[in-house]
Amino acid sequence: MTDEIADAFRAAPGYHEQEAGVFEVGRLNFDGQLTVSKGPVTLALTVPTLDATVENETVAPVVEQGWEETFERRVEDVTNLVSTLTEEPEVTNVSGSLRVSMSFRRDSSTLTEEVRNAANYVEGTWVEGIIPGYEYEDQVQAIRERASKTASEE
């Protein structure tokens, strides 16, 4: 069964096998890694903290803490989108980054899409949390500009 699941991710667009059963989740702005093993399928995403993306100033600790708490609460809502999660996602702060980990049941015929939807949800939640008024690093500025352009085209 593990081989069948790994084969599904090998065939699906946007997943790039790095080593046996370990895939990079492509088409994301930040890092995503998927692991297919005998246990649940696990997804780990790494997104920066707010302060890590702001240039030329430090985000006040109370703002950073509130931002992280809000991000964590909103990420938990991924369970409304993805039915194959085994539990709520776990968010851990690791030196200027937030690591979001979640596990999926292996019994879904749409597992590749569910993992992609979960990854996009986490990243979209991060983008929605960008606070106006700060000067951001180039990567975040590019994300904001793309979002603004997309919104104006609709």
Secondary structure as the mmCIF struct_conf table of DSSP 4:
data_model
#
loop_
_struct_conf.conf_type_id
_struct_conf.id
_struct_conf.beg_label_comp_id
_struct_conf.beg_label_asym_id
_struct_conf.beg_label_seq_id
_struct_conf.end_label_comp_id
_struct_conf.end_label_asym_id
_struct_conf.end_label_seq_id
HELX_RH_AL_P HELX_RH_AL_P1 THR A 2 ALA A 11
BEND BEND1 ALA A 12 ALA A 12
TURN_TY1_P TURN_TY1_P1 PRO A 13 GLY A 14
STRN STRN1 TYR A 15 GLU A 19
TURN_TY1_P TURN_TY1_P2 ALA A 20 GLY A 21
STRN STRN2 VAL A 22 VAL A 25
BEND BEND2 ARG A 27 ARG A 27
BEND BEND3 ASN A 29 PHE A 30
STRN STRN3 ASP A 31 THR A 35
BEND BEND4 LYS A 38 GLY A 39
STRN STRN4 VAL A 41 PRO A 48
HELX_RH_AL_P HELX_RH_AL_P2 LEU A 50 THR A 53
STRN STRN5 VAL A 54 VAL A 54
BEND BEND5 ASN A 56 GLU A 57
HELX_RH_AL_P HELX_RH_AL_P3 PRO A 61 VAL A 75
HELX_RH_3T_P HELX_RH_3T_P1 GLU A 76 ASN A 80
TURN_TY1_P TURN_TY1_P3 LEU A 81 LEU A 81
TURN_TY1_P TURN_TY1_P4 SER A 83 THR A 84
STRN STRN6 LEU A 85 LEU A 85
BEND BEND6 THR A 86 GLU A 87
STRN STRN7 GLU A 90 VAL A 94
TURN_TY1_P TURN_TY1_P5 SER A 95 GLY A 96
STRN STRN8 SER A 97 PHE A 104
BEND BEND7 ARG A 106 ARG A 106
TURN_TY1_P TURN_TY1_P6 SER A 109 THR A 110
HELX_RH_AL_P HELX_RH_AL_P4 LEU A 111 GLU A 128
TURN_TY1_P TURN_TY1_P7 GLY A 129 GLY A 129
HELX_LH_PP_P HELX_LH_PP_P1 ILE A 130 ILE A 131
TURN_TY1_P TURN_TY1_P8 PRO A 132 GLY A 133
BEND BEND8 TYR A 134 TYR A 134
STRN STRN9 TYR A 136 TYR A 136
HELX_RH_AL_P HELX_RH_AL_P5 ASP A 138 GLU A 153
#
